[in-house]
Amino acid sequence: MYCFTARWRMFLRAWGATPPTTLASLSLVLSSTFWNLLPGGVAGDLARSAAVRHSVGGLGNALAALWFERLGGLAGLFLVALGAHAFSLRASSFVHRAPLLTHRAFVFTPALPAWLIQATLLGFLGSLALLALSLAATRSATLARRLSTVPLVGSRLGTLTPPARPRDLALGLLLSLLTQSTSVFSLAVVVHALSPSADFDSVIALSPAAVLLTFVPLTPAGIGQREAVFSMVYAQAGVATEVAVAASVTSFALGLLFPVVGGLLALLQSVRPVPRQKP
C-alpha cells in the first residue's frame, strides 16, 4: 500500500502539486479502497482526486493524474505478464530440449494459450499508445476549452495543463512495475499455498492473466467474476476448480484488510466534530 501511495504522490508532483503528507496521502488511498468496492472500482479514486484538486490547479489535473496512474498500472501489468509469458516459453523450451532433466526446478510447462500471449502483447502496445495520446491531449488547448464547457462540472474542472515535471511522471510509471509485480507475486503465493502440488513457476506465469481479467470489476467487488476467472486461468496449472475458488475467496478476504481500514477512516472523518469558528 505504501508503494501505491508513493506512486500517486509522484503523479501529483508531476503536475506541480505539493502532495499531502505521506500519512495523509495514505489515509486518502486507504479510504478510496473502501469506496472502490462499488461496481467499476473508481468511486474512491474520484473522491481521492477531488480531495487534492486545489493543489494541482483544479479537478481536471487531479483526474489527469488519476488517469495516468490507472493507465500506468495497466501498462505495468501487461509488461509483467509479458515477462512471465516469456520466462514460461523459454523454460518450457529448455525442458523440451533436455527431457532427462526431471528435477522440479525444471518442470515448468504451463499450457499458455497462444491467444493470451498475443492479447497481452497487443494490450501492452495499446496502453503505450494510449499513454502517448493522453500526454498529447494534456497539451491540447482545444480539449481544455471543451472541458470547461461540460455541463455541471465544467467550472469545477479548472484548467487542464500538461505535467510540469515529466521526470516525476516517468518515475510514477516505472513504479507501476513494482506495484504490479508485488500484486502478482502475492496472488501466486496464496494460490500455491492452497495447491502445493501445482508448480509455483507455472502459477506465477499465469497469475498476471488472473489479475488482468479482474482489473476492472464488473460486479460489486468483483464477486463471481473473480471466481470464474481463477477457475479458468489456474486450471492451466493443474489447480482444481474448488481450490481455485478457495484461492479467489482467500485473496479477496486478505485484500479486504485495506478497505476495512479505509472504511473505518472514512467513518472517523465523517463523525469528527467540525471546529467552531471564532466570532
Residue pairs with C-beta under 8 A, 6 or more apart in sequence:
1 26
1 29
1 30
1 258
2 26
3 175
3 178
3 179
3 182
4 29
4 179
5 22
5 25
5 26
5 29
6 175
7 69
7 72
7 172
7 175
7 176
7 179
8 19
8 25
8 29
8 48
8 65
8 69
8 172
9 19
9 22
9 25
10 168
10 169
10 171
10 172
10 175
11 65
11 66
11 68
11 69
11 72
11 168
11 169
11 172
12 19
12 52
12 55
12 56
12 62
12 65
13 19
13 165
13 168
14 65
14 68
14 163
14 164
14 165
14 166
14 168
14 169
14 172
15 56
15 57
15 61
15 64
15 65
15 161
15 163
15 164
15 165
16 56
16 57
16 163
16 164
16 165
17 52
17 55
17 56
17 57
17 61
18 55
19 25
19 52
19 55
20 28
20 52
20 55
27 265
28 48
28 51
28 52
29 48
29 262
30 258
30 259
30 261
30 262
30 265
31 44
31 47
31 48
31 262
31 263
31 265
31 266
31 269
32 44
32 45
32 47
32 48
32 262
33 44
33 258
33 259
33 262
34 44
34 259
34 260
34 262
34 263
34 265
34 266
35 43
35 44
35 47
35 262
35 266
36 42
36 43
36 44
36 45
36 259
37 220
37 221
37 259
38 44
38 220
39 217
39 218
39 219
39 220
40 216
40 217
41 216
41 217
41 222
44 262
45 66
45 70
46 63
46 66
48 66
49 59
49 62
49 63
49 65
49 66
50 59
50 62
52 62
53 59
53 61
53 62
53 156
53 158
56 62
56 65
57 158
57 159
57 161
58 156
58 157
58 158
58 159
58 160
59 153
59 156
59 157
59 158
60 144
60 147
60 157
60 158
60 159
60 160
61 158
61 159
61 160
61 161
63 157
64 134
64 138
64 160
67 134
68 131
68 134
68 169
68 172
68 173
69 172
71 127
71 130
71 131
71 134
72 131
72 172
72 173
72 176
73 176
73 179
73 180
74 123
74 127
74 215
75 124
75 127
75 128
75 131
75 173
75 176
76 173
76 176
76 177
76 179
76 180
76 181
77 176
77 180
77 184
77 208
77 211
77 212
77 215
78 120
78 123
78 124
78 127
78 212
79 124
79 177
79 180
80 177
80 180
80 181
80 184
80 208
81 120
81 124
81 208
81 209
81 212
82 120
82 121
82 124
84 184
84 204
84 205
84 206
84 207
84 208
85 112
85 116
85 117
85 120
85 205
87 201
87 205
88 108
88 110
88 112
88 201
88 202
88 205
89 112
89 117
91 106
91 108
91 109
91 201
92 108
92 109
92 110
94 106
95 101
95 106
95 107
95 108
95 109
98 106
104 199
107 199
108 199
108 201
108 202
108 205
109 202
110 199
110 202
110 205
110 206
110 236
110 237
111 236
112 205
112 206
112 236
113 236
116 209
120 208
120 209
120 212
123 212
131 173
135 162
135 163
137 143
138 160
138 161
138 162
138 163
139 162
143 160
144 159
144 160
144 161
147 154
147 157
147 160
148 154
148 155
148 157
148 159
150 157
163 169
180 208
180 211
183 211
184 204
184 207
184 208
184 211
185 204
185 207
186 251
187 207
187 210
187 211
187 251
188 200
188 203
188 204
188 207
190 247
190 250
190 251
190 254
191 198
191 203
191 207
191 230
191 234
191 239
191 244
191 247
191 251
192 198
192 200
192 203
194 243
194 246
194 247
194 250
195 203
195 234
195 238
195 239
195 240
195 243
195 244
195 247
197 238
198 234
198 237
198 238
198 239
199 237
199 238
202 236
202 237
202 238
203 234
203 237
203 239
205 237
206 233
206 234
206 236
206 237
209 233
210 229
210 230
210 233
210 234
213 229
213 233
214 222
214 225
214 226
214 229
217 225
218 225
219 225
221 252
222 252
223 252
226 248
226 251
226 252
227 244
227 245
227 248
227 249
229 248
230 244
230 245
230 247
230 248
231 241
231 244
231 245
231 248
233 244
234 243
234 244
234 247
235 241
235 244
239 247
